[in-house]
């Protein structure tokens, strides 16, 4: 947990304020672009039908009813009550990597801040955990938008230094959270994929929805390093001096196999898998995912 002293430190407070401002700009920009759509968020259930009137959004027409009755009806939705989004952010040492100005952890915590802000603006509840091999910092569920300052403090002032064990964290969360909700896991998932998928299955067994944001740096995805490079292993890995051009083909084969296995496991378990390149602006990732989610449930 962040100490009281660190939370009162002027530099720490400034980091938290900047993170909160960034999240607010991203989310409010997204919501302004959505106009009055009732489908802005995550936990939305079908409520009832009503007859179509000119001006309604045709995306919400129920085509099955139209086919059966030749009449136009709109599907109306409402948000679940007492729904909680459990946002889990990987704070392990591998998340410190960044080929540019933004590390994977910088990106992940900004994404978490945006999602928390969005959830609380919708008057739903969010909890937040930053983990490596265990949960290191935690904020319990809250539905109070004023709590966003505490969430920003937690995210802004965490420093990744330890190794990871994602499966243990997911299993522990599944044991602790008895009521179904939405688990949003933001990580590079550099761990044993089979074990990670078993942890996801544990969450799904309790009836919760699981969303994975797989955060990778552009260089991790493309491996376009030039010349001779010294790679310094994180989380206990060794140093390696080599010519990346000689390794690129085999590296990309291994990486793509890893990604395909994780994505395929998510699909089999009915989870949402979203690959994120840290060179992509946060608002684009958020808007793209929520638009996809709207299309899926619409």
VMD Tcl script that draws the C-alpha trace (Angstrom):
set ca {
  {0.00 0.00 0.00}
  {1.13 3.57 -0.63}
  {2.11 5.23 2.63}
  {0.38 8.35 3.92}
  {3.70 10.20 3.56}
  {4.00 9.34 -0.13}
  {0.43 10.46 -0.78}
  {1.17 13.86 0.74}
  {4.40 14.32 -1.22}
  {3.95 17.26 -3.68}
  {5.56 15.36 -6.55}
  {3.37 12.31 -5.88}
  {0.27 14.49 -5.77}
  {1.23 16.16 -9.04}
  {1.68 12.78 -10.74}
  {-1.74 11.70 -9.54}
  {-3.37 14.96 -10.68}
  {-1.81 14.67 -14.13}
  {-2.97 11.07 -14.47}
  {-6.49 12.04 -13.39}
  {-6.58 14.94 -15.85}
  {-5.43 12.69 -18.68}
  {-8.06 10.07 -17.85}
  {-10.79 12.71 -17.65}
  {-9.85 14.18 -21.03}
  {-9.82 10.76 -22.71}
  {-13.14 9.61 -21.23}
  {-15.03 12.87 -21.66}
  {-13.78 13.12 -25.23}
  {-15.02 9.61 -25.90}
  {-18.41 10.23 -24.30}
  {-18.88 13.50 -26.18}
  {-18.30 11.59 -29.40}
  {-20.97 9.08 -28.42}
  {-23.62 11.83 -28.08}
  {-26.60 10.40 -26.19}
  {-25.98 6.74 -26.80}
  {-27.21 4.66 -23.85}
  {-24.52 2.10 -24.69}
  {-21.45 3.81 -23.34}
  {-20.32 1.36 -20.73}
  {-19.61 -2.19 -19.79}
  {-22.41 -3.71 -17.71}
  {-25.55 -3.35 -19.76}
  {-28.45 -5.80 -19.93}
  {-31.45 -6.02 -22.23}
  {-34.50 -4.44 -20.63}
  {-37.46 -4.30 -23.04}
  {-38.72 -3.56 -26.55}
  {-40.55 -0.49 -27.77}
  {-41.82 0.47 -31.21}
  {-39.41 2.26 -33.51}
  {-40.03 5.98 -34.08}
  {-38.24 8.17 -36.64}
  {-34.94 9.40 -35.24}
  {-34.15 6.26 -33.23}
  {-30.72 4.71 -33.67}
  {-31.26 1.90 -36.18}
  {-28.33 -0.01 -34.68}
  {-30.66 -1.07 -31.89}
  {-33.38 -2.47 -34.13}
  {-34.27 -6.06 -33.25}
  {-33.91 -7.78 -36.60}
  {-35.24 -11.08 -35.27}
  {-38.52 -9.46 -34.26}
  {-38.67 -7.70 -37.64}
  {-38.25 -11.02 -39.42}
  {-41.00 -12.69 -37.41}
  {-43.55 -9.88 -37.28}
  {-42.57 -7.43 -40.06}
  {-42.70 -4.69 -37.40}
  {-39.89 -2.43 -36.24}
  {-38.93 -2.60 -32.59}
  {-36.01 -1.06 -30.71}
  {-34.15 -2.97 -28.01}
  {-33.77 -0.89 -24.86}
  {-31.00 -1.52 -22.35}
  {-30.33 -0.70 -18.76}
  {-27.25 -0.97 -16.62}
  {-27.03 -3.69 -14.02}
  {-27.41 -2.62 -10.42}
  {-24.54 -3.21 -7.98}
  {-22.15 -4.16 -10.77}
  {-18.46 -3.91 -9.99}
  {-15.56 -3.63 -12.40}
  {-12.47 -5.14 -10.79}
  {-9.51 -3.52 -12.57}
  {-6.26 -5.47 -12.21}
  {-3.02 -3.83 -13.39}
  {0.23 -5.73 -13.83}
  {2.94 -3.88 -11.91}
  {5.72 -6.43 -12.42}
  {9.21 -5.46 -13.60}
  {8.65 -6.47 -17.24}
  {6.05 -3.70 -17.45}
  {8.88 -1.14 -17.03}
  {9.92 -1.64 -20.63}
  {9.31 1.09 -23.17}
  {11.12 1.75 -26.43}
  {9.82 5.33 -26.43}
  {8.76 7.81 -23.77}
  {5.91 5.62 -22.49}
  {6.52 2.32 -20.72}
  {4.02 -0.52 -20.75}
  {3.22 0.30 -17.12}
  {2.65 3.98 -17.95}
  {0.25 2.88 -20.65}
  {-1.49 0.28 -18.46}
  {-2.08 2.62 -15.56}
  {-3.45 5.35 -17.81}
  {-5.81 2.82 -19.36}
  {-6.86 1.69 -15.87}
  {-7.42 5.31 -14.86}
  {-9.64 5.88 -17.92}
  {-11.69 2.76 -17.25}
  {-12.11 3.57 -13.56}
  {-13.19 7.11 -14.41}
  {-15.68 5.83 -16.99}
  {-17.18 3.28 -14.59}
  {-17.56 5.79 -11.75}
  {-19.07 8.41 -14.07}
  {-21.75 5.83 -14.89}
  {-22.50 5.54 -11.14}
  {-21.29 1.96 -11.08}
  {-18.59 0.60 -8.79}
  {-14.93 -0.12 -9.35}
  {-12.14 -1.73 -7.39}
  {-8.48 -1.44 -8.31}
  {-5.49 -3.69 -7.71}
  {-1.86 -3.42 -8.82}
  {-0.07 -6.76 -8.68}
  {3.09 -8.66 -9.50}
  {3.36 -12.08 -7.82}
  {0.74 -10.87 -5.30}
  {-1.53 -7.84 -5.01}
  {0.73 -4.99 -3.84}
  {-1.71 -2.07 -3.80}
  {-5.47 -2.29 -3.53}
  {-8.46 0.04 -3.40}
  {-11.73 -1.65 -2.43}
  {-14.91 -1.21 -4.43}
  {-16.35 2.27 -4.56}
  {-19.14 3.92 -6.52}
  {-18.19 7.44 -5.43}
  {-16.64 9.57 -8.18}
  {-14.72 11.58 -5.58}
  {-12.75 8.38 -4.86}
  {-11.05 8.83 -8.23}
  {-8.34 10.86 -6.47}
  {-7.40 7.89 -4.28}
  {-7.35 5.60 -7.31}
  {-5.08 8.00 -9.18}
  {-2.72 8.18 -6.21}
  {-2.48 4.41 -6.10}
  {-1.73 4.15 -9.82}
  {0.56 7.16 -10.18}
  {2.88 6.28 -7.32}
  {3.46 2.58 -7.89}
  {6.90 1.45 -9.08}
  {7.29 -1.96 -10.80}
  {10.24 -3.93 -9.39}
  {9.16 -7.53 -8.70}
  {8.58 -10.70 -10.71}
  {5.06 -11.72 -11.73}
  {2.70 -14.59 -11.05}
  {-0.53 -13.72 -12.81}
  {-2.24 -17.08 -12.24}
  {-1.85 -16.90 -8.46}
  {-3.31 -13.39 -8.42}
  {-6.31 -14.39 -10.58}
  {-6.99 -17.46 -8.46}
  {-6.81 -15.42 -5.26}
  {-9.19 -12.80 -6.69}
  {-11.61 -15.55 -7.71}
  {-11.58 -16.89 -4.15}
  {-12.06 -13.48 -2.56}
  {-14.74 -12.06 -4.85}
  {-17.88 -14.12 -4.31}
  {-20.24 -12.04 -6.39}
  {-19.98 -12.05 -10.16}
  {-18.75 -8.89 -11.81}
  {-16.35 -7.81 -14.52}
  {-12.61 -8.45 -14.21}
  {-10.46 -6.23 -16.42}
  {-6.86 -7.47 -16.50}
  {-4.24 -5.14 -18.02}
  {-0.87 -6.84 -18.49}
  {1.83 -7.97 -20.91}
  {0.99 -11.52 -19.74}
  {4.64 -12.57 -19.79}
  {4.00 -15.67 -17.73}
  {3.05 -19.32 -18.16}
  {0.08 -19.04 -20.54}
  {-1.48 -22.35 -19.46}
  {-1.46 -21.22 -15.83}
  {-2.86 -17.81 -16.75}
  {-5.72 -19.46 -18.64}
  {-6.48 -21.67 -15.65}
  {-6.72 -18.53 -13.52}
  {-9.11 -17.04 -16.05}
  {-11.21 -20.21 -15.98}
  {-11.44 -19.83 -12.19}
  {-12.85 -16.31 -12.60}
  {-15.25 -17.47 -15.30}
  {-16.44 -20.40 -13.17}
  {-17.86 -17.89 -10.69}
  {-19.91 -16.28 -13.47}
  {-17.78 -13.17 -13.89}
  {-16.96 -11.61 -17.23}
  {-13.23 -11.34 -17.99}
  {-11.59 -8.80 -20.31}
  {-7.88 -8.97 -21.12}
  {-6.00 -5.93 -22.41}
  {-2.72 -7.38 -23.68}
  {-0.29 -4.45 -23.55}
  {2.85 -4.76 -25.69}
  {5.46 -2.24 -26.80}
  {5.81 -1.53 -30.51}
  {9.35 -2.95 -30.50}
  {8.16 -6.11 -28.79}
  {5.66 -6.56 -31.59}
  {7.95 -5.62 -34.52}
  {11.50 -6.25 -33.25}
  {13.03 -3.67 -35.57}
  {16.21 -3.10 -33.59}
  {19.28 -2.12 -35.60}
  {22.92 -3.14 -35.32}
  {24.29 -4.95 -32.28}
  {22.14 -4.57 -29.16}
  {22.56 -5.49 -25.50}
  {19.28 -6.79 -24.10}
  {18.92 -6.64 -20.31}
  {16.51 -9.24 -18.97}
  {13.81 -8.10 -16.56}
  {12.39 -10.24 -13.76}
  {15.63 -12.15 -13.35}
  {16.44 -12.68 -17.03}
  {20.09 -12.62 -18.21}
  {21.83 -10.03 -20.38}
  {22.30 -10.83 -24.06}
  {24.44 -9.06 -26.66}
  {23.34 -9.97 -30.18}
  {22.31 -8.79 -33.62}
  {18.49 -8.60 -33.54}
  {18.28 -9.06 -37.32}
  {19.60 -12.60 -36.86}
  {16.89 -13.39 -34.31}
  {13.90 -11.51 -35.68}
  {12.29 -14.39 -37.58}
  {12.49 -16.88 -34.71}
  {11.54 -14.20 -32.16}
  {8.39 -13.21 -34.06}
  {7.46 -16.88 -34.48}
  {7.68 -17.40 -30.71}
  {5.84 -14.15 -29.94}
  {2.99 -14.86 -32.36}
  {2.65 -18.39 -30.99}
  {2.40 -16.94 -27.48}
  {-0.21 -14.38 -28.56}
  {-2.25 -16.96 -30.51}
  {-2.29 -19.31 -27.52}
  {-3.46 -16.58 -25.16}
  {-6.07 -15.26 -27.60}
  {-7.34 -18.75 -28.39}
  {-7.64 -19.61 -24.71}
  {-9.64 -16.44 -24.13}
  {-12.00 -17.30 -26.97}
  {-12.55 -20.83 -25.62}
  {-13.34 -19.40 -22.19}
  {-15.71 -16.74 -23.50}
  {-13.40 -13.85 -22.59}
  {-12.69 -10.64 -24.46}
  {-9.08 -10.41 -25.67}
  {-7.78 -7.01 -26.80}
  {-4.20 -6.61 -28.02}
  {-2.83 -3.14 -27.35}
  {0.20 -1.54 -28.97}
  {1.60 1.21 -26.73}
  {2.15 3.41 -29.78}
  {-1.65 3.63 -30.19}
  {-3.29 6.60 -28.38}
  {-5.30 5.61 -25.31}
  {-8.54 7.16 -26.57}
  {-8.38 5.08 -29.75}
  {-8.06 1.85 -27.77}
  {-10.94 2.79 -25.46}
  {-13.24 3.95 -28.26}
  {-12.46 0.96 -30.47}
  {-13.09 -1.57 -27.73}
  {-16.33 -0.02 -26.50}
  {-17.60 0.29 -30.08}
  {-16.85 -3.40 -30.59}
  {-18.62 -4.21 -27.34}
  {-21.63 -2.17 -28.38}
  {-21.81 -4.00 -31.71}
  {-21.53 -7.39 -29.99}
  {-24.36 -6.76 -27.54}
  {-26.44 -4.57 -29.83}
}
mol new
graphics top color blue
foreach p $ca { graphics top sphere $p radius 0.5 }
foreach p [lrange $ca 0 end-1] q [lrange $ca 1 end] { graphics top cylinder $p $q radius 0.2 }
display resetview
